[in-house]
Amino acid sequence: MRNNSASTSQEKSIGFLLYRTSLAMRQLLQKEIKSNGYDITAEQWGVLSRLWEEDGLSQNEIATKLCKQRPNITRILDELEKNELVIRKSIDNDRRKYVISLTDKGKDTVIALKTVAQEIKAKACEDMSEQEVLKTIETLNKIYSNIGKHIKD
């Protein structure tokens, strides 16, 4: 006979709850992006959105800011460049150093999908007060900071 406390403990596990929530939000984002006629992934949206906030980042800066590994960012940027959403610009004619910028098509895509992203946030925060949303953000940032202290050792 199985002990039902495993499901109870998992439902109270911060790590599991964060993973499950992140996965659900990514799935909803992907669904909404596709239903709005865009052929990009949630990961690609993350890069485009980050570049909207701060254009002209290096690949390493994008990887760091999005907490992704550099090879994954390379793959995402290759696809975005192929679809003419971003462009790589070399710095000082050094082929090893370049920054990534949104193209006009990339900017148009971000403008169109920002509304979609805002709608997803609204769906995720249904029945939550503004204070609850702000407290959740504060708590998640605190958890992230606490974990960071221990993995930087």
C-alpha positions as CSV (number, residue, x, y, z in Angstrom):
1,M,0.0,0.0,0.0
2,R,1.3,3.4,-1.0
3,N,1.7,6.3,1.4
4,N,-0.2,9.3,0.2
5,S,2.2,11.6,2.1
6,A,4.5,11.7,-0.9
7,S,1.9,13.7,-3.0
8,T,1.3,15.9,0.0
9,S,5.0,16.6,0.5
10,Q,5.4,17.2,-3.2
11,E,2.5,19.7,-3.2
12,K,4.4,21.6,-0.5
13,S,7.8,21.4,-2.2
14,I,8.9,24.9,-3.2
15,G,11.1,23.5,-5.9
16,F,8.4,21.3,-7.4
17,L,5.8,24.1,-7.3
18,L,8.2,26.6,-9.0
19,Y,9.0,24.0,-11.7
20,R,5.3,23.1,-12.2
21,T,4.3,26.8,-12.4
22,S,7.1,27.7,-14.7
23,L,6.3,24.8,-17.0
24,A,2.6,25.8,-17.1
25,M,3.3,29.4,-17.8
26,R,5.7,28.4,-20.7
27,Q,3.1,26.1,-22.1
28,L,0.4,28.8,-22.0
29,L,2.8,31.3,-23.5
30,Q,3.7,28.9,-26.4
31,K,0.0,28.2,-27.0
32,E,-0.9,31.9,-27.1
33,I,2.1,32.8,-29.3
34,K,1.0,30.2,-31.9
35,S,-2.7,31.1,-31.7
36,N,-1.7,34.7,-32.5
37,G,0.0,33.5,-35.7
38,Y,3.7,33.7,-34.6
39,D,6.1,30.9,-35.3
40,I,8.5,31.5,-32.4
41,T,9.1,29.5,-29.2
42,A,8.7,30.8,-25.6
43,E,12.5,30.7,-25.3
44,Q,12.9,32.9,-28.4
45,W,10.3,35.3,-27.0
46,G,12.4,35.6,-23.9
47,V,15.4,36.7,-25.9
48,L,13.3,39.1,-28.0
49,S,11.7,40.6,-24.9
50,R,15.1,41.0,-23.2
51,L,16.5,42.8,-26.3
52,W,13.4,45.1,-26.3
53,E,14.3,46.1,-22.8
54,E,18.1,46.4,-23.5
55,D,19.1,46.3,-27.1
56,G,22.7,45.7,-28.2
57,L,23.6,43.0,-25.7
58,S,26.3,40.4,-26.3
59,Q,25.5,36.8,-26.4
60,N,27.1,36.2,-23.0
61,E,25.0,39.1,-21.5
62,I,21.8,37.6,-22.9
63,A,22.7,34.2,-21.5
64,T,23.5,35.7,-18.1
65,K,20.4,37.9,-17.9
66,L,18.1,35.0,-19.0
67,C,19.9,32.4,-16.8
68,K,20.5,30.2,-19.9
69,Q,23.6,28.4,-21.1
70,R,25.5,30.0,-23.9
71,P,25.1,27.1,-26.4
72,N,21.3,27.4,-25.9
73,I,21.4,31.1,-26.6
74,T,23.6,30.4,-29.7
75,R,20.9,28.1,-31.1
76,I,18.1,30.5,-30.3
77,L,19.9,33.5,-31.8
78,D,20.7,31.4,-35.0
79,E,17.0,30.8,-35.4
80,L,16.0,34.4,-34.7
81,E,18.6,35.6,-37.1
82,K,17.4,33.2,-39.8
83,N,13.9,34.5,-39.3
84,E,15.2,38.1,-39.6
85,L,14.1,39.1,-36.1
86,V,17.6,39.9,-34.8
87,I,20.9,40.9,-36.3
88,R,24.5,40.3,-35.1
89,K,26.7,43.4,-35.3
90,S,30.4,43.1,-35.0
91,I,32.3,45.4,-32.6
92,D,35.4,47.2,-33.9
93,N,35.5,44.8,-36.9
94,D,36.4,41.9,-34.6
95,R,34.5,38.9,-35.8
96,R,34.7,37.3,-32.3
97,K,32.9,40.3,-30.6
98,Y,29.4,41.3,-31.5
99,V,26.2,42.6,-30.1
100,I,22.7,41.5,-30.9
101,S,20.0,43.9,-31.9
102,L,16.4,43.7,-32.9
103,T,15.5,44.2,-36.5
104,D,12.4,46.2,-37.4
105,K,10.6,42.9,-37.9
106,G,11.8,41.8,-34.4
107,K,10.5,45.1,-32.9
108,D,7.1,44.6,-34.6
109,T,7.0,41.1,-33.2
110,V,7.7,42.2,-29.7
111,I,5.1,45.0,-29.9
112,A,2.5,42.5,-31.0
113,L,3.4,39.9,-28.5
114,K,3.8,42.2,-25.5
115,T,0.0,42.3,-25.3
116,V,-0.1,38.5,-25.3
117,A,2.4,38.3,-22.5
118,Q,0.4,40.8,-20.4
119,E,-2.7,38.8,-20.9
120,I,-0.9,35.7,-19.7
121,K,0.3,37.5,-16.6
122,A,-3.3,38.6,-16.0
123,K,-4.5,35.0,-16.3
124,A,-1.8,33.8,-14.0
125,C,-2.7,36.4,-11.4
126,E,-6.5,36.1,-11.6
127,D,-8.1,36.4,-8.2
128,M,-4.9,37.9,-6.7
129,S,-4.8,41.4,-5.3
130,E,-2.0,43.7,-6.4
131,Q,-0.5,43.3,-3.0
132,E,-0.5,39.5,-3.3
133,V,1.2,39.8,-6.7
134,L,3.9,42.1,-5.4
135,K,4.5,39.9,-2.3
136,T,4.8,36.8,-4.6
137,I,7.4,38.6,-6.7
138,E,9.3,39.7,-3.6
139,T,9.2,36.2,-2.2
140,L,10.4,34.6,-5.4
141,N,13.3,37.1,-5.6
142,K,14.2,36.4,-2.0
143,I,14.2,32.6,-2.6
144,Y,16.4,33.1,-5.7
145,S,18.8,35.3,-3.8
146,N,19.0,32.8,-0.9
147,I,19.8,30.0,-3.3
148,G,22.4,32.2,-5.1
149,K,24.3,32.6,-1.9
150,H,24.8,28.9,-1.7
151,I,25.7,28.1,-5.3
152,K,28.3,30.8,-5.7
153,D,30.6,29.3,-3.0
